Amino acid sequence: MKNKKLKILFQCPQYLPSIGGIELTTQALAKELIKLGHEVTVVCQNYSDKGKKFEIIEGVKVYRYPKPNFSKALAPFSHLIQQKHIKKYLANFLKENSFDIIVSRFFLFVKPTKDILPGMKVIYGPPAVLYLAYRRMADNSDNLWQKIVNLTKSSICFRLEREACERADSIIGMSTSMKKIFEESFGIPSKKIAILPQPVDMKKFNPRRRDEGIKKKLGIYGKKIILTISRLTPDKNISGLIDIFSNIKNKEAVLVIIGEGSELLSLKALCKKLNVADRVFFLGEKKNPENYYNLGNIFALASKQEGFGNVFLEAMASGLPIIGFKSNPPEIVTAVKDIIGRKKVGFAVKNEEEMAAKIELLLNDDNLRKNMGLAAVKHAAGYAPEKLAVAFLAQCLKTRVKNS
């Protein structure tokens, strides 16, 4: 079986040229699986009306189905509409194409796939627990309609995610906290769940000479920089990070935020309210984030619902110490403690006060910051795609044999 050329299908919400954690980690695994002699296909939603229905990207066959159209009034039920839409597309796609391994990276694919191909072994490898993310967005939303939408989505996603876990033949979680949620919230047996972290491309993300030109342009040359890279949406808790930053005593420090999203205007308003607008810089979304990690001295992410958090690995590979919240399911679901382990590469903190204290510590201790950054690069090498692709494939093959 190891020498056989396998046909592997990844079912993703989106894929390249869209850029996000699920797109980049799937790409990294796909590239390594192709190097091992296997054939990789991705099926995903089209990223735009002008996007190609089929293309080959770096050896990966990419098939895209069109976005479903529905009115704003049906937004709370979007996942049910999407799942029906996906099943309609897969009905023909899975009959016209055969695969040895199917990995669903989005819960909406599992039921349609098992309904169409009852005997097919399906591995469910979600990037996050979405019902908790929507609950967090509802908690953080000031807009009543958005709160209703997110609470409804949370309830629907809970049922759909639980069903995906139940119907999948095995589950690949990315952290111990995700595994705990699957066990305690969804009632999934522990033996059905494996834990495999996400990969990071060490060739793409690595320590670079700091781009002093950008710093001079922003007027932050010589400043200590706290960096975060994230979508600007309620579930990412950027407002919480800004609030933490406003309590940092070192007024020479600045916060640089890379990313776009629905909260941009409200976050800028918050900066003005907290009197930190002159020290918080929004750089927007960057298609080449690897070139921006070198701006930072510290990487911090205040998200409390994060399936894994590839940005932590990218920051480590780029030579930055990391800070994030320690998992405490279901209120806080993160992989920061898993990523750090016992290595002195950053801090997994309990609350906002401790995050502020650890940021302050790193800002004021150049040697600690430098040593943690050097250790972070070495530790990140353990998440290289070529290593994790082998472990991933072994888990997939184990599922096929165990369930045959």
N, C-alpha and C positions, 0 to 999 in steps of 0.2 A: 504493500500500500504506500510505503514511503517513497518508492521509486516511480509510482504511477503519477501521470500528469492529471491533476485534479482540476475540475471546473468549479470555481468558487464564485458565488454570488453574494454581494453585499447589498442589502436593501437599506437605503439611507433617505432621510428627509430631503437633503440636498447634497451636491457634490461640486467639485471644481467647475467653473471658476469662482463659485461662492467660497468664501474663506471663513472658517470657524473651526472650533475644536473637532467636531465630528468629521468635517471634510478633510482636515489636515491629518488626523490620526488614521482615517481610513486610507488616505493616499499613501501614508508611510508604510502601513501594513501591506497594501496592495503591491507597492514597488518591490518589497522584499519577497513576497510570495511569488511574484513573476520571476525574480532572480533565482528562486528555488525550482523553477521549471513549471509552475502552475499557471492556469489561465484564470484571469480575474475579470469579473463583470460587475458593474454597479447599475442599479436601477434606482431612480430618484425623481423628485418633482422638478420640473423645469424652473429655472431661476428667473426667467422673464418670458414675455410673449415672443421675443425674438430669439430665444435660446434654441440651440440645435436639439432635435429629437434624438439624434444618435451621433456620437463621435468617439474617436479613440484618443485618450489622454495618457501619455506616457505608458502606452501598452495596455491600458485599462479600457475595456469596452463600456461606454456609458450610454445608457438608455434613459430618456426622460419622458415622463408623462406630464400632460398639461395641468396647470393649477385648476382646481375646481372653482366655479363661480357661484357665489351666494351673497345675499344681501346682508347689510350690517345687522339687521334684526336677528339674523341666524348665527351671528358670531359666537354666542355661547355654546352652540352645538357644532362648531366647525370641525371638531375631531371625528364626530360621527359621520359628517358629510364627507370628510377626507377619506375615512376608512372605506366607505361605500365606493368612492371614486377609485381608490387604489385597487379594490377587489375587481372592479370592472376591467381595469387595465391589465392586472395580473392574470386574469382568466385566459387571455390569449397569449400573453408573454410567456407564462410558465408552461404552456402546452407547446409552444413553438421552440422553446429553448430548454435544454436539460442541464442539470447541475448535480455535482456530487455533494457539495456543501452549500447550505444557505444560511447566511448570518443576517438576521434582522436587527438593524441598529436603531429602529424606531418601532414602538409597540404597535402602531397601526398596521404593520405588515404581517404580524404573526398569525392572527386569525384568518385573514384572507388566504395566506399561503397554505395553512393547514386545511382549510376548507377545500381548496382547489386540489391540493396534493396531500391527501390524508396520510399516506405512508412516508412522506418526505421528512427527514430529520431536520429540525430547525433550531439553530442556536440563537438565543436572544441576547444581544450585547448592547444594552442601552447606555447612552452617554450621561443620563441623569434620571432622577425620579421626578417626573413632570408634575404630578399632582401636588407635590410639596412646593414646587417652584411657583405654580399658579396660586397656591394658598399664600405664599410669601408676597406675591405681587398684589393680591387682594388686600393684604394687611398694610402694604406700603402705598396704596393708591388713595388719592383724595377725591378722585372722580367717582361719583356714585355708580354710573353706568359701567365703568371699567371694573369697579369692585364686584358688581353683580356678574359681569362677564367672566371674571377670573375665578370667582367662587363656583360658578356653574361649571366652568372648564375643569376646575380642580376635582369636583365631584365625579364628572364624567371620566376624566383621566384616571382617577383611582380605580374605577371599575374596569376600564380598558387595559390599564397596565397590569392589574391583577390577573385578568384573563390571559394576557400575553405571557405572563410568568407561568401560569398554570398549563397552557397549551404548548409552550416551547418544550423541546426535549432536554435542553440544558440552558443554563443562564451563565453568562460571563459578566460578573460585576466588576467594577473598577476600584472598589475600596471596601473595607470592612464595614463602614457605615451603610453603604448601599446594600450589602449582604444582610445586614441587620434589619433594614427596612423591608426587604423581600421576605425575610423570615417572620418578622413580627407583625407587619401591616398586611401582608398578602398571604401569610400562612404557608409559605413555600419551604419544603424540607431543605435542610442545610446541605445535604449530599447532592442536591440538584444544582448548587451554585458554586462556581469557581471564581476566584479573584485573580484578575490579570490587569495590571496597570496599563496606562496608555504609553505609547512610544513618543520620543522626541528626536528630531533629526539633528544630530550633533554636528553635521556638516553645515547645516543651515543656521543653527543657533549656536553661537560660540562667542567668547570674549572678543570684542573689537575695540579699536582705539576710539575713545570718546569723541563724538562729533561736536567739537567746540563751536563750530560755525552756527549750528542750530541754537546752541545755548546763547551765543552772542546775539543772534537775531531775536530771541525771545526775551533777552535781557536778564538771563539767569546764569550767566557765566560766573563760576566760582561758588555757586550755591550748592547746598546738599539737596539732592533730588529724590523724592519719594515717587516712584512710578507705579501706575496701575494701567492695565490694558483689559478692557471689558466693554460689553454692550452697555449702553446707558439706559437700562430698563429697571423697573422696580425690584425684580428678583436679585439683581446684582448688588444692591445696597450701596451704590456709590454715594448716596446722601449720607449714609452712616460713616463712610470713610472721610468725607468732607468734614463732618462733625467731629470725628476723631482728630483730624488734622488741625481743626481750629483750636484744639486744646493742647497742641504741641507747644512747649515753652520756647523751643529754638525758632525764633522768628526769621532766621536766615534760611530756613528750609522752605522748599516749594513743593507743590504737588502737581505732577504732570499726568494728565488723564488722556489716554488714547482709546478712541472708540466713538461710535455714534449710537443714537437711539432716541426713543420718545421722551426721555427725561431731560434732554439737553437744556432747554430753556428754564425748567424748574430748578435744575442743579446750579445754573448760573445765578438765578435769583437767590438760592440758598447761600451761595458764596458771598453775595452782597450783604445778606442779612447777618452772616457770621463775621463780616469784616475781613474776609480772606480773599476777596476777588482779585486783588493784586498779586496774590501768591499761588493761585490755582490756574493752571493752563490747560485748556481743552484743545487738543491737536487734531481731533477728528479721527476717522477710520484710516488706517494705513494698510495698503496691500502688501507691504514688505515690512512687517513688524520686527523682523530680525534686525533691521537697521536702526531700531529705536530703543531697544533694550539698553544700549550703551549710554543712553542719556541718564539712566538712573544710577543711584547709589544703593537704593533699597527697593525691593518690589513688595507691594502690599495689595491684598485683595480682601475686601470686607464682605464678600458674598457668604450667605449662610445656607445656601442650597446649591451645591456644586457637586455634580457626579464625580468628577475627578479634578478638573482644573489644569488643563495643559499649560496654561500661561505660567504656572508655578515651575514646571519643568523647563519651559523655554527661558524663563528668567534665570534659573539655576545654571542651565547650559551656557547662558550668556555671562555668568560670573556674578550674579546678584544674590545676596541673602534674601530669603523670603519670609513673609509674615502673613498668616491667615488664621481663621478661627478653627479651633479644635472641634471635632465632630461631637455632637450630643443629640442623637436622633430622638424624635423627629424634628425638633426645633432647629437643630443645626446638622446638616448632612454635608460633610466635606471629606476630602482625602488628604488634607494637609499633614496630619500626624502620620499617615501611612507613607506619604512621600518623604518626609523628613526622617522617619524611623528614629534611630539613635544617633544619627549623624548631626554634627553641629553646623548645619547649613541654614538655619533660620529658626523661627519660633511658631508653634501652634498655640494660640492664646485662647483663654476662656471667655473673655468679654472685651468690651470697648476700652475699658480702663487699662487692661493689661496690654492691649494692642498699642495704645498711645505710649505706654511706658517702654515697651520693647522698641518701638520706632525711635523714641527719644534716646534709648541706650545705644542703638546702632548709629544714630546721627552723631553722637558725642564721642564714640569710641572708634577711631579710624582703624586701629589694629584688629579689633574684633570684626568689624565690617569687612576688612580685607581678607582675613583668615576664613571667615564664613563663605565669602565669595569664591575663594580658591577651592575650598572643600565642596562647594555646591557644584562646580564644574565636574569634579571627579565623581561625585555621587550621581549626577545626571547621566553619566556614561552608562550606568546600569540600566537605563531605560532606552537604550539604542534600539532602533527598529529591527535590526537584524537579529537581536537576541529575543525580543518579544514576539516576532513573527514565528519563530520556531516553537515557542511555548504556546502561542495562539493556535497554530496548526495542530499541535499535539492534542490540545483540548478538543478541537473540532473532530479529529479522528477518533478520539476516545468516546465522544458522544455517538458517533456512527457505529462503532463496534459495540458499545454498551447497549444501544437501543436496537441493534439488528436482530 
